[in-house]
Amino acid sequence: MENEHSRSDLDVIEHRFLQLAAQPNALTLDGAVLGCGIPPQPQPLDLLRNLLLKPRTTWLTKEAVWRELVRRAHMEPEPWMTATAGMMCPGLKGIARKLSPRYPHNNKIDLHSEILVGFFEALDLAEPDQPRVYSQLYWGAFRRGHELCNRENRNLQRIARYEEVDELGDGHWRRSTAGNADLLLAGAVLNNVLTKDEAALVSEICLDGEEPGAAASRRGLSKRACDKRLAQAERKLVGFLNSRIPDLAA
């Protein structure tokens, strides 16, 4: 039996979706309300998902279904947020397949989680009467996954640059690298002073000039919680730098 902890969030959503779509208490949408040629009776979600995946299904039909899903997810978050994510699951897994070659780690669980977070953020902002609401949900998920790939690759590049100049292999900086902020952050990660996310947060806000609110939103944090996490990371980094002053001056 598959270990529950080995499944990604997308696998979990797919499993829950199939449970919600199972008879005899399957979630349905009313075909009479949807219109667009859909039979005018309650339509189980798994059958509707199959319909949306067919190439011959028109965008008009797809939009009708997705607008109703967004409306229900806003009115009754559970179970409809899960159901809506399940309806999008084939597309979300497609995003994961497209981004996997760019994601620098073998375990893709974090990538799947980030894609799902992006979907839920887009779902929260979507309005049922907006045109092409499906595209808004899809690109919200894609953007979060794309940004994660970029961050992880940047972090690995920083660590690689640090390792290249750490000729003695002792984790200590020499004068040639003392002024490189990226390498200082990489050293803090290698010495287990900062986590990768803490280092990324310092880099994004303090070095790249990103708005704290954007960094907080991407992590699912309030701005206050993000500010607190940044302050803690900065304190740890300052302590680490102070402990390395003799090395930096060597």
C-alpha positions, 0 to 999 in steps of 0.5 A: 500500500502506498505510504500516505506521506509519499503522496503529493498534494495533487494525488491527495486532491485527486483521491478526495475528488474521486470520493466526492464524485462517487455514488450514491452521494456524488456531488453534481452540477445541474445541467439545466442551470449550466445549459450549453447543450449539457443534459438538463439533469444533475451531472456527476463531477467525474462525468463533467470532468471527462466532458471538459477534457474532450477536444470537441467540447466548446469553450462556451461549455467549459466556461459555463462549468467553470463559472459555476464551480467558482461560484460554488467554491466561494459560497460553500468552500467545503467541499467545493474548493476541493471539488474544483481543484479536483476538476482542475487536477489533470491540468495541474498535473500537466503543469507539474510535468511541464515544470519538472525538468526545470525543478532541480530536486528529484522529489517533486512533492514541494513543486506539486504543493506550490502549484496547488497553492497557486491554484487556490490563490487564483480561485480565491481571487476569481470572479464567476462573471470574468471571461476565461476563468479557467485560464486565470486558475490555470496560470495562477497555478503555473506561475507559482510553480514557475516561481518556485523553480526559479527560486530553487535554481537560484539557491542552488547556484548560490550554494554552488558558487560558495562551494567553488570558493571554499577551497579548504572545505571547512565552511569558512569564507576568505577575503575574496568572498567577504563582500558577496551577499549571495555567498554569505546567505549560501554559507549560512544555509550550509552551516544550518544557521538559516533554512533555504526558505529563510535565506530566500526570504532575505534575498528576495526582500533585502537584496532583490527589493521584492515587496514584503506583501508579495513574498508573504502571499507566496508563502501563504503568510500574513504580512505580519507573520512574514515580517516576523520571519524575516526579522528572525532570519536577519538576527540569526544571520547577523549572529552568524556573521559576527561569529565569522569576523575573524575568518572574513579578516583573515 
